[in-house]
Amino acid sequence: MLLNAPARLVRRARKRLTRLDDTHPHQTDLILAWNKIHAMVTPP
């Protein structure tokens, strides 16, 4: 499910962003998972 999500890679203000499709049924789950992964990698 995570690897097959319709998304677009964009560049904005020198940052690379992933834009998820608003109509994807698991959009909130994907955002929650990404935030949890990012919290594990980011030092306190």
mmCIF entry with sequence, helices, sheets and N, C-alpha, C, O atoms, coordinates in Angstrom:
data_MODEL
# 
_entry.id   MODEL 
# 
_entity.id                         1 
_entity.type                       polymer 
_entity.pdbx_number_of_molecules   1 
# 
_entity_poly.entity_id                      1 
_entity_poly.type                           'polypeptide(L)' 
_entity_poly.nstd_linkage                   no 
_entity_poly.nstd_monomer                   no 
_entity_poly.pdbx_seq_one_letter_code       MLLNAPARLVRRARKRLTRLDDTHPHQTDLILAWNKIHAMVTPP 
_entity_poly.pdbx_seq_one_letter_code_can   MLLNAPARLVRRARKRLTRLDDTHPHQTDLILAWNKIHAMVTPP 
_entity_poly.pdbx_strand_id                 A 
# 
loop_
_entity_poly_seq.entity_id 
_entity_poly_seq.num 
_entity_poly_seq.mon_id 
_entity_poly_seq.hetero 
1 1  MET n 
1 2  LEU n 
1 3  LEU n 
1 4  ASN n 
1 5  ALA n 
1 6  PRO n 
1 7  ALA n 
1 8  ARG n 
1 9  LEU n 
1 10 VAL n 
1 11 ARG n 
1 12 ARG n 
1 13 ALA n 
1 14 ARG n 
1 15 LYS n 
1 16 ARG n 
1 17 LEU n 
1 18 THR n 
1 19 ARG n 
1 20 LEU n 
1 21 ASP n 
1 22 ASP n 
1 23 THR n 
1 24 HIS n 
1 25 PRO n 
1 26 HIS n 
1 27 GLN n 
1 28 THR n 
1 29 ASP n 
1 30 LEU n 
1 31 ILE n 
1 32 LEU n 
1 33 ALA n 
1 34 TRP n 
1 35 ASN n 
1 36 LYS n 
1 37 ILE n 
1 38 HIS n 
1 39 ALA n 
1 40 MET n 
1 41 VAL n 
1 42 THR n 
1 43 PRO n 
1 44 PRO n 
# 
_struct_asym.id          A 
_struct_asym.entity_id   1 
# 
_struct_conf.conf_type_id            HELX_P 
_struct_conf.id                      HELX_P1 
_struct_conf.pdbx_PDB_helix_id       AA1 
_struct_conf.beg_label_comp_id       GLN 
_struct_conf.beg_label_asym_id       A 
_struct_conf.beg_label_seq_id        27 
_struct_conf.pdbx_beg_PDB_ins_code   ? 
_struct_conf.end_label_comp_id       VAL 
_struct_conf.end_label_asym_id       A 
_struct_conf.end_label_seq_id        41 
_struct_conf.pdbx_end_PDB_ins_code   ? 
_struct_conf.beg_auth_comp_id        GLN 
_struct_conf.beg_auth_asym_id        A 
_struct_conf.beg_auth_seq_id         27 
_struct_conf.end_auth_comp_id        VAL 
_struct_conf.end_auth_asym_id        A 
_struct_conf.end_auth_seq_id         41 
_struct_conf.pdbx_PDB_helix_class    1 
_struct_conf.details                 ? 
_struct_conf.pdbx_PDB_helix_length   15 
# 
_struct_conf_type.id          HELX_P 
_struct_conf_type.criteria    ? 
_struct_conf_type.reference   ? 
# 
_struct_sheet.id               AA1 
_struct_sheet.type             ? 
_struct_sheet.number_strands   2 
_struct_sheet.details          ? 
# 
_struct_sheet_order.sheet_id     AA1 
_struct_sheet_order.range_id_1   1 
_struct_sheet_order.range_id_2   2 
_struct_sheet_order.offset       ? 
_struct_sheet_order.sense        anti-parallel 
# 
loop_
_struct_sheet_range.sheet_id 
_struct_sheet_range.id 
_struct_sheet_range.beg_label_comp_id 
_struct_sheet_range.beg_label_asym_id 
_struct_sheet_range.beg_label_seq_id 
_struct_sheet_range.pdbx_beg_PDB_ins_code 
_struct_sheet_range.end_label_comp_id 
_struct_sheet_range.end_label_asym_id 
_struct_sheet_range.end_label_seq_id 
_struct_sheet_range.pdbx_end_PDB_ins_code 
_struct_sheet_range.beg_auth_comp_id 
_struct_sheet_range.beg_auth_asym_id 
_struct_sheet_range.beg_auth_seq_id 
_struct_sheet_range.end_auth_comp_id 
_struct_sheet_range.end_auth_asym_id 
_struct_sheet_range.end_auth_seq_id 
AA1 1 ALA A 7  ? ARG A 12 ? ALA A 7  ARG A 12 
AA1 2 LYS A 15 ? LEU A 20 ? LYS A 15 LEU A 20 
# 
loop_
_atom_site.group_PDB 
_atom_site.id 
_atom_site.type_symbol 
_atom_site.label_atom_id 
_atom_site.label_alt_id 
_atom_site.label_comp_id 
_atom_site.label_asym_id 
_atom_site.label_entity_id 
_atom_site.label_seq_id 
_atom_site.pdbx_PDB_ins_code 
_atom_site.Cartn_x 
_atom_site.Cartn_y 
_atom_site.Cartn_z 
_atom_site.occupancy 
_atom_site.B_iso_or_equiv 
_atom_site.pdbx_formal_charge 
_atom_site.auth_seq_id 
_atom_site.auth_comp_id 
_atom_site.auth_asym_id 
_atom_site.auth_atom_id 
_atom_site.pdbx_PDB_model_num 
ATOM 1   N N  . MET A 1 1  ? 0.825  -1.189 0.000  1.00 0.00 ? 1  MET A N  1 
ATOM 2   C CA . MET A 1 1  ? 0.000  0.000  0.000  1.00 0.00 ? 1  MET A CA 1 
ATOM 3   C C  . MET A 1 1  ? 0.872  1.258  0.000  1.00 0.00 ? 1  MET A C  1 
ATOM 4   O O  . MET A 1 1  ? 0.592  2.201  -0.739 1.00 0.00 ? 1  MET A O  1 
ATOM 5   N N  . LEU A 1 2  ? 1.918  1.281  0.814  1.00 0.00 ? 2  LEU A N  1 
ATOM 6   C CA . LEU A 1 2  ? 2.752  2.471  0.905  1.00 0.00 ? 2  LEU A CA 1 
ATOM 7   C C  . LEU A 1 2  ? 3.496  2.740  -0.391 1.00 0.00 ? 2  LEU A C  1 
ATOM 8   O O  . LEU A 1 2  ? 3.634  3.896  -0.792 1.00 0.00 ? 2  LEU A O  1 
ATOM 9   N N  . LEU A 1 3  ? 3.972  1.706  -1.047 1.00 0.00 ? 3  LEU A N  1 
ATOM 10  C CA . LEU A 1 3  ? 4.742  1.887  -2.268 1.00 0.00 ? 3  LEU A CA 1 
ATOM 11  C C  . LEU A 1 3  ? 3.871  2.172  -3.486 1.00 0.00 ? 3  LEU A C  1 
ATOM 12  O O  . LEU A 1 3  ? 4.378  2.644  -4.504 1.00 0.00 ? 3  LEU A O  1 
ATOM 13  N N  . ASN A 1 4  ? 2.591  1.898  -3.406 1.00 0.00 ? 4  ASN A N  1 
ATOM 14  C CA . ASN A 1 4  ? 1.697  2.102  -4.541 1.00 0.00 ? 4  ASN A CA 1 
ATOM 15  C C  . ASN A 1 4  ? 0.801  3.326  -4.390 1.00 0.00 ? 4  ASN A C  1 
ATOM 16  O O  . ASN A 1 4  ? -0.184 3.462  -5.116 1.00 0.00 ? 4  ASN A O  1 
ATOM 17  N N  . ALA A 1 5  ? 1.124  4.203  -3.473 1.00 0.00 ? 5  ALA A N  1 
ATOM 18  C CA . ALA A 1 5  ? 0.301  5.392  -3.264 1.00 0.00 ? 5  ALA A CA 1 
ATOM 19  C C  . ALA A 1 5  ? 0.545  6.392  -4.386 1.00 0.00 ? 5  ALA A C  1 
ATOM 20  O O  . ALA A 1 5  ? 1.696  6.663  -4.728 1.00 0.00 ? 5  ALA A O  1 
ATOM 21  N N  . PRO A 1 6  ? -0.518 6.945  -4.965 1.00 0.00 ? 6  PRO A N  1 
ATOM 22  C CA . PRO A 1 6  ? -0.331 7.954  -6.005 1.00 0.00 ? 6  PRO A CA 1 
ATOM 23  C C  . PRO A 1 6  ? 0.191  9.250  -5.390 1.00 0.00 ? 6  PRO A C  1 
ATOM 24  O O  . PRO A 1 6  ? -0.478 9.866  -4.561 1.00 0.00 ? 6  PRO A O  1 
ATOM 25  N N  . ALA A 1 7  ? 1.378  9.652  -5.799 1.00 0.00 ? 7  ALA A N  1 
ATOM 26  C CA . ALA A 1 7  ? 1.993  10.858 -5.252 1.00 0.00 ? 7  ALA A CA 1 
ATOM 27  C C  . ALA A 1 7  ? 2.835  11.518 -6.323 1.00 0.00 ? 7  ALA A C  1 
ATOM 28  O O  . ALA A 1 7  ? 3.133  10.926 -7.360 1.00 0.00 ? 7  ALA A O  1 
ATOM 29  N N  . ARG A 1 8  ? 3.208  12.743 -6.053 1.00 0.00 ? 8  ARG A N  1 
ATOM 30  C CA . ARG A 1 8  ? 4.029  13.506 -6.978 1.00 0.00 ? 8  ARG A CA 1 
ATOM 31  C C  . ARG A 1 8  ? 5.191  14.104 -6.192 1.00 0.00 ? 8  ARG A C  1 
ATOM 32  O O  . ARG A 1 8  ? 4.998  14.677 -5.120 1.00 0.00 ? 8  ARG A O  1 
ATOM 33  N N  . LEU A 1 9  ? 6.390  13.966 -6.730 1.00 0.00 ? 9  LEU A N  1 
ATOM 34  C CA . LEU A 1 9  ? 7.554  14.598 -6.118 1.00 0.00 ? 9  LEU A CA 1 
ATOM 35  C C  . LEU A 1 9  ? 7.680  16.011 -6.663 1.00 0.00 ? 9  LEU A C  1 
ATOM 36  O O  . LEU A 1 9  ? 7.709  16.211 -7.878 1.00 0.00 ? 9  LEU A O  1 
ATOM 37  N N  . VAL A 1 10 ? 7.755  16.990 -5.772 1.00 0.00 ? 10 VAL A N  1 
ATOM 38  C CA . VAL A 1 10 ? 7.847  18.384 -6.184 1.00 0.00 ? 10 VAL A CA 1 
ATOM 39  C C  . VAL A 1 10 ? 8.978  19.065 -5.423 1.00 0.00 ? 10 VAL A C  1 
ATOM 40  O O  . VAL A 1 10 ? 9.398  18.607 -4.360 1.00 0.00 ? 10 VAL A O  1 
ATOM 41  N N  . ARG A 1 11 ? 9.462  20.165 -5.986 1.00 0.00 ? 11 ARG A N  1 
ATOM 42  C CA . ARG A 1 11 ? 10.463 20.989 -5.314 1.00 0.00 ? 11 ARG A CA 1 
ATOM 43  C C  . ARG A 1 11 ? 9.833  22.333 -5.004 1.00 0.00 ? 11 ARG A C  1 
ATOM 44  O O  . ARG A 1 11 ? 9.219  22.967 -5.862 1.00 0.00 ? 11 ARG A O  1 
ATOM 45  N N  . ARG A 1 12 ? 9.999  22.753 -3.756 1.00 0.00 ? 12 ARG A N  1 
ATOM 46  C CA . ARG A 1 12 ? 9.438  24.030 -3.335 1.00 0.00 ? 12 ARG A CA 1 
ATOM 47  C C  . ARG A 1 12 ? 10.369 24.640 -2.296 1.00 0.00 ? 12 ARG A C  1 
ATOM 48  O O  . ARG A 1 12 ? 10.671 24.010 -1.283 1.00 0.00 ? 12 ARG A O  1 
ATOM 49  N N  . ALA A 1 13 ? 10.813 25.839 -2.538 1.00 0.00 ? 13 ALA A N  1 
ATOM 50  C CA . ALA A 1 13 ? 11.694 26.563 -1.619 1.00 0.00 ? 13 ALA A CA 1 
ATOM 51  C C  . ALA A 1 13 ? 12.919 25.725 -1.257 1.00 0.00 ? 13 ALA A C  1 
ATOM 52  O O  . ALA A 1 13 ? 13.282 25.598 -0.088 1.00 0.00 ? 13 ALA A O  1 
ATOM 53  N N  . ARG A 1 14 ? 13.544 25.158 -2.287 1.00 0.00 ? 14 ARG A N  1 
ATOM 54  C CA . ARG A 1 14 ? 14.757 24.346 -2.141 1.00 0.00 ? 14 ARG A CA 1 
ATOM 55  C C  . ARG A 1 14 ? 14.549 23.067 -1.338 1.00 0.00 ? 14 ARG A C  1 
ATOM 56  O O  . ARG A 1 14 ? 15.522 22.476 -0.868 1.00 0.00 ? 14 ARG A O  1 
ATOM 57  N N  . LYS A 1 15 ? 13.331 22.635 -1.172 1.00 0.00 ? 15 LYS A N  1 
ATOM 58  C CA . LYS A 1 15 ? 13.033 21.390 -0.466 1.00 0.00 ? 15 LYS A CA 1 
ATOM 59  C C  . LYS A 1 15 ? 12.319 20.448 -1.417 1.00 0.00 ? 15 LYS A C  1 
ATOM 60  O O  . LYS A 1 15 ? 11.596 20.883 -2.314 1.00 0.00 ? 15 LYS A O  1 
ATOM 61  N N  . ARG A 1 16 ? 12.522 19.185 -1.219 1.00 0.00 ? 16 ARG A N  1 
ATOM 62  C CA . ARG A 1 16 ? 11.795 18.175 -1.999 1.00 0.00 ? 16 ARG A CA 1 
ATOM 63  C C  . ARG A 1 16 ? 10.619 17.698 -1.171 1.00 0.00 ? 16 ARG A C  1 
ATOM 64  O O  . ARG A 1 16 ? 10.772 17.307 -0.014 1.00 0.00 ? 16 ARG A O  1 
ATOM 65  N N  . LEU A 1 17 ? 9.453  17.733 -1.775 1.00 0.00 ? 17 LEU A N  1 
ATOM 66  C CA . LEU A 1 17 ? 8.221  17.351 -1.092 1.00 0.00 ? 17 LEU A CA 1 
ATOM 67  C C  . LEU A 1 17 ? 7.532  16.234 -1.850 1.00 0.00 ? 17 LEU A C  1 
ATOM 68  O O  . LEU A 1 17 ? 7.694  16.093 -3.062 1.00 0.00 ? 17 LEU A O  1 
ATOM 69  N N  . THR A 1 18 ? 6.773  15.455 -1.133 1.00 0.00 ? 18 THR A N  1 
ATOM 70  C CA . THR A 1 18 ? 5.936  14.428 -1.731 1.00 0.00 ? 18 THR A CA 1 
ATOM 71  C C  . THR A 1 18 ? 4.494  14.853 -1.539 1.00 0.00 ? 18 THR A C  1 
ATOM 72  O O  . THR A 1 18 ? 4.017  14.991 -0.413 1.00 0.00 ? 18 THR A O  1 
ATOM 73  N N  . ARG A 1 19 ? 3.813  15.056 -2.640 1.00 0.00 ? 19 ARG A N  1 
ATOM 74  C CA . ARG A 1 19 ? 2.404  15.453 -2.570 1.00 0.00 ? 19 ARG A CA 1 
ATOM 75  C C  . ARG A 1 19 ? 1.538  14.230 -2.826 1.00 0.00 ? 19 ARG A C  1 
ATOM 76  O O  . ARG A 1 19 ? 1.605  13.624 -3.896 1.00 0.00 ? 19 ARG A O  1 
ATOM 77  N N  . LEU A 1 20 ? 0.729  13.873 -1.842 1.00 0.00 ? 20 LEU A N  1 
ATOM 78  C CA . LEU A 1 20 ? -0.164 12.732 -1.969 1.00 0.00 ? 20 LEU A CA 1 
ATOM 79  C C  . LEU A 1 20 ? -1.462 13.155 -2.630 1.00 0.00 ? 20 LEU A C  1 
ATOM 80  O O  . LEU A 1 20 ? -1.897 14.300 -2.506 1.00 0.00 ? 20 LEU A O  1 
ATOM 81  N N  . ASP A 1 21 ? -2.069 12.221 -3.328 1.00 0.00 ? 21 ASP A N  1 
ATOM 82  C CA . ASP A 1 21 ? -3.360 12.463 -3.961 1.00 0.00 ? 21 ASP A CA 1 
ATOM 83  C C  . ASP A 1 21 ? -4.429 12.617 -2.874 1.00 0.00 ? 21 ASP A C  1 
ATOM 84  O O  . ASP A 1 21 ? -4.506 11.793 -1.962 1.00 0.00 ? 21 ASP A O  1 
ATOM 85  N N  . ASP A 1 22 ? -5.245 13.657 -2.965 1.00 0.00 ? 22 ASP A N  1 
ATOM 86  C CA . ASP A 1 22 ? -6.281 13.915 -1.959 1.00 0.00 ? 22 ASP A CA 1 
ATOM 87  C C  . ASP A 1 22 ? -7.362 12.848 -1.923 1.00 0.00 ? 22 ASP A C  1 
ATOM 88  O O  . ASP A 1 22 ? -8.041 12.695 -0.907 1.00 0.00 ? 22 ASP A O  1 
ATOM 89  N N  . THR A 1 23 ? -7.534 12.115 -3.004 1.00 0.00 ? 23 THR A N  1 
ATOM 90  C CA . THR A 1 23 ? -8.616 11.138 -3.058 1.00 0.00 ? 23 THR A CA 1 
ATOM 91  C C  . THR A 1 23 ? -8.181 9.732  -2.639 1.00 0.00 ? 23 THR A C  1 
ATOM 92  O O  . THR A 1 23 ? -8.996 8.809  -2.655 1.00 0.00 ? 23 THR A O  1 
ATOM 93  N N  . HIS A 1 24 ? -6.922 9.555  -2.270 1.00 0.00 ? 24 HIS A N  1 
ATOM 94  C CA . HIS A 1 24 ? -6.443 8.230  -1.891 1.00 0.00 ? 24 HIS A CA 1 
ATOM 95  C C  . HIS A 1 24 ? -7.097 7.819  -0.566 1.00 0.00 ? 24 HIS A C  1 
ATOM 96  O O  . HIS A 1 24 ? -7.100 8.606  0.381  1.00 0.00 ? 24 HIS A O  1 
ATOM 97  N N  . PRO A 1 25 ? -7.651 6.604  -0.481 1.00 0.00 ? 25 PRO A N  1 
ATOM 98  C CA . PRO A 1 25 ? -8.384 6.198  0.724  1.00 0.00 ? 25 PRO A CA 1 
ATOM 99  C C  . PRO A 1 25 ? -7.508 6.040  1.967  1.00 0.00 ? 25 PRO A C  1 
ATOM 100 O O  . PRO A 1 25 ? -8.027 6.075  3.083  1.00 0.00 ? 25 PRO A O  1 
ATOM 101 N N  . HIS A 1 26 ? -6.212 5.870  1.807  1.00 0.00 ? 26 HIS A N  1 
ATOM 102 C CA . HIS A 1 26 ? -5.327 5.667  2.956  1.00 0.00 ? 26 HIS A CA 1 
ATOM 103 C C  . HIS A 1 26 ? -4.393 6.846  3.186  1.00 0.00 ? 26 HIS A C  1 
ATOM 104 O O  . HIS A 1 26 ? -3.319 6.687  3.765  1.00 0.00 ? 26 HIS A O  1 
ATOM 105 N N  . GLN A 1 27 ? -4.796 8.020  2.736  1.00 0.00 ? 27 GLN A N  1 
ATOM 106 C CA . GLN A 1 27 ? -3.940 9.197  2.835  1.00 0.00 ? 27 GLN A CA 1 
ATOM 107 C C  . GLN A 1 27 ? -3.576 9.513  4.285  1.00 0.00 ? 27 GLN A C  1 
ATOM 108 O O  . GLN A 1 27 ? -2.407 9.772  4.571  1.00 0.00 ? 27 GLN A O  1 
ATOM 109 N N  . THR A 1 28 ? -4.527 9.498  5.198  1.00 0.00 ? 28 THR A N  1 
ATOM 110 C CA . THR A 1 28 ? -4.227 9.830  6.590  1.00 0.00 ? 28 THR A CA 1 
ATOM 111 C C  . THR A 1 28 ? -3.312 8.788  7.222  1.00 0.00 ? 28 THR A C  1 
ATOM 112 O O  . THR A 1 28 ? -2.459 9.133  8.040  1.00 0.00 ? 28 THR A O  1 
ATOM 113 N N  . ASP A 1 29 ? -3.476 7.513  6.854  1.00 0.00 ? 29 ASP A N  1 
ATOM 114 C CA . ASP A 1 29 ? -2.599 6.470  7.378  1.00 0.00 ? 29 ASP A CA 1 
ATOM 115 C C  . ASP A 1 29 ? -1.165 6.654  6.890  1.00 0.00 ? 29 ASP A C  1 
ATOM 116 O O  . ASP A 1 29 ? -0.218 6.451  7.650  1.00 0.00 ? 29 ASP A O  1 
ATOM 117 N N  . LEU A 1 30 ? -1.006 7.034  5.635  1.00 0.00 ? 30 LEU A N  1 
ATOM 118 C CA . LEU A 1 30 ? 0.321  7.260  5.076  1.00 0.00 ? 30 LEU A CA 1 
ATOM 119 C C  . LEU A 1 30 ? 1.012  8.452  5.737  1.00 0.00 ? 30 LEU A C  1 
ATOM 120 O O  . LEU A 1 30 ? 2.210  8.401  6.019  1.00 0.00 ? 30 LEU A O  1 
ATOM 121 N N  . ILE A 1 31 ? 0.267  9.507  5.981  1.00 0.00 ? 31 ILE A N  1 
ATOM 122 C CA . ILE A 1 31 ? 0.835  10.689 6.636  1.00 0.00 ? 31 ILE A CA 1 
ATOM 123 C C  . ILE A 1 31 ? 1.232  10.354 8.072  1.00 0.00 ? 31 ILE A C  1 
ATOM 124 O O  . ILE A 1 31 ? 2.295  10.769 8.533  1.00 0.00 ? 31 ILE A O  1 
ATOM 125 N N  . LEU A 1 32 ? 0.397  9.617  8.771  1.00 0.00 ? 32 LEU A N  1 
ATOM 126 C CA . LEU A 1 32 ? 0.713  9.213  10.140 1.00 0.00 ? 32 LEU A CA 1 
ATOM 127 C C  . LEU A 1 32 ? 1.968  8.340  10.183 1.00 0.00 ? 32 LEU A C  1 
ATOM 128 O O  . LEU A 1 32 ? 2.836  8.537  11.034 1.00 0.00 ? 32 LEU A O  1 
ATOM 129 N N  . ALA A 1 33 ? 2.061  7.384  9.271  1.00 0.00 ? 33 ALA A N  1 
ATOM 130 C CA . ALA A 1 33 ? 3.241  6.515  9.218  1.00 0.00 ? 33 ALA A CA 1 
ATOM 131 C C  . ALA A 1 33 ? 4.490  7.329  8.907  1.00 0.00 ? 33 ALA A C  1 
ATOM 132 O O  . ALA A 1 33 ? 5.532  7.110  9.525  1.00 0.00 ? 33 ALA A O  1 
ATOM 133 N N  . TRP A 1 34 ? 4.408  8.256  7.971  1.00 0.00 ? 34 TRP A N  1 
ATOM 134 C CA . TRP A 1 34 ? 5.565  9.087  7.626  1.00 0.00 ? 34 TRP A CA 1 
ATOM 135 C C  . TRP A 1 34 ? 6.010  9.915  8.827  1.00 0.00 ? 34 TRP A C  1 
ATOM 136 O O  . TRP A 1 34 ? 7.208  10.033 9.085  1.00 0.00 ? 34 TRP A O  1 
ATOM 137 N N  . ASN A 1 35 ? 5.061  10.488 9.565  1.00 0.00 ? 35 ASN A N  1 
ATOM 138 C CA . ASN A 1 35 ? 5.408  11.293 10.734 1.00 0.00 ? 35 ASN A CA 1 
ATOM 139 C C  . ASN A 1 35 ? 6.067  10.452 11.817 1.00 0.00 ? 35 ASN A C  1 
ATOM 140 O O  . ASN A 1 35 ? 6.981  10.927 12.492 1.00 0.00 ? 35 ASN A O  1 
ATOM 141 N N  . LYS A 1 36 ? 5.621  9.213  11.998 1.00 0.00 ? 36 LYS A N  1 
ATOM 142 C CA . LYS A 1 36 ? 6.234  8.327  12.981 1.00 0.00 ? 36 LYS A CA 1 
ATOM 143 C C  . LYS A 1 36 ? 7.646  7.949  12.572 1.00 0.00 ? 36 LYS A C  1 
ATOM 144 O O  . LYS A 1 36 ? 8.543  7.911  13.414 1.00 0.00 ? 36 LYS A O  1 
ATOM 145 N N  . ILE A 1 37 ? 7.858  7.668  11.290 1.00 0.00 ? 37 ILE A N  1 
ATOM 146 C CA . ILE A 1 37 ? 9.199  7.341  10.811 1.00 0.00 ? 37 ILE A CA 1 
ATOM 147 C C  . ILE A 1 37 ? 10.115 8.546  10.961 1.00 0.00 ? 37 ILE A C  1 
ATOM 148 O O  . ILE A 1 37 ? 11.261 8.405  11.387 1.00 0.00 ? 37 ILE A O  1 
ATOM 149 N N  . HIS A 1 38 ? 9.626  9.713  10.620 1.00 0.00 ? 38 HIS A N  1 
ATOM 150 C CA . HIS A 1 38 ? 10.430 10.929 10.721 1.00 0.00 ? 38 HIS A CA 1 
ATOM 151 C C  . HIS A 1 38 ? 10.793 11.216 12.182 1.00 0.00 ? 38 HIS A C  1 
ATOM 152 O O  . HIS A 1 38 ? 11.897 11.688 12.454 1.00 0.00 ? 38 HIS A O  1 
ATOM 153 N N  . ALA A 1 39 ? 9.894  10.943 13.117 1.00 0.00 ? 39 ALA A N  1 
ATOM 154 C CA . ALA A 1 39 ? 10.160 11.166 14.539 1.00 0.00 ? 39 ALA A CA 1 
ATOM 155 C C  . ALA A 1 39 ? 11.239 10.219 15.044 1.00 0.00 ? 39 ALA A C  1 
ATOM 156 O O  . ALA A 1 39 ? 12.007 10.587 15.933 1.00 0.00 ? 39 ALA A O  1 
ATOM 157 N N  . MET A 1 40 ? 11.315 9.017  14.502 1.00 0.00 ? 40 MET A N  1 
ATOM 158 C CA . MET A 1 40 ? 12.336 8.062  14.926 1.00 0.00 ? 40 MET A CA 1 
ATOM 159 C C  . MET A 1 40 ? 13.717 8.483  14.421 1.00 0.00 ? 40 MET A C  1 
ATOM 160 O O  . MET A 1 40 ? 14.715 8.233  15.098 1.00 0.00 ? 40 MET A O  1 
ATOM 161 N N  . VAL A 1 41 ? 13.796 9.107  13.264 1.00 0.00 ? 41 VAL A N  1 
ATOM 162 C CA . VAL A 1 41 ? 15.063 9.473  12.656 1.00 0.00 ? 41 VAL A CA 1 
ATOM 163 C C  . VAL A 1 41 ? 15.582 10.800 13.197 1.00 0.00 ? 41 VAL A C  1 
ATOM 164 O O  . VAL A 1 41 ? 16.793 10.972 13.334 1.00 0.00 ? 41 VAL A O  1 
ATOM 165 N N  . THR A 1 42 ? 14.699 11.733 13.505 1.00 0.00 ? 42 THR A N  1 
ATOM 166 C CA . THR A 1 42 ? 15.084 13.055 13.948 1.00 0.00 ? 42 THR A CA 1 
ATOM 167 C C  . THR A 1 42 ? 15.599 13.016 15.390 1.00 0.00 ? 42 THR A C  1 
ATOM 168 O O  . THR A 1 42 ? 14.902 12.526 16.278 1.00 0.00 ? 42 THR A O  1 
ATOM 169 N N  . PRO A 1 43 ? 16.809 13.525 15.631 1.00 0.00 ? 43 PRO A N  1 
ATOM 170 C CA . PRO A 1 43 ? 17.326 13.533 17.002 1.00 0.00 ? 43 PRO A CA 1 
ATOM 171 C C  . PRO A 1 43 ? 16.552 14.521 17.872 1.00 0.00 ? 43 PRO A C  1 
ATOM 172 O O  . PRO A 1 43 ? 16.028 15.511 17.361 1.00 0.00 ? 43 PRO A O  1 
ATOM 173 N N  . PRO A 1 44 ? 16.474 14.268 19.163 1.00 0.00 ? 44 PRO A N  1 
ATOM 174 C CA . PRO A 1 44 ? 15.693 15.174 20.061 1.00 0.00 ? 44 PRO A CA 1 
ATOM 175 C C  . PRO A 1 44 ? 16.309 16.541 20.212 1.00 0.00 ? 44 PRO A C  1 
ATOM 176 O O  . PRO A 1 44 ? 15.769 17.387 20.924 1.00 0.00 ? 44 PRO A O  1 
# 
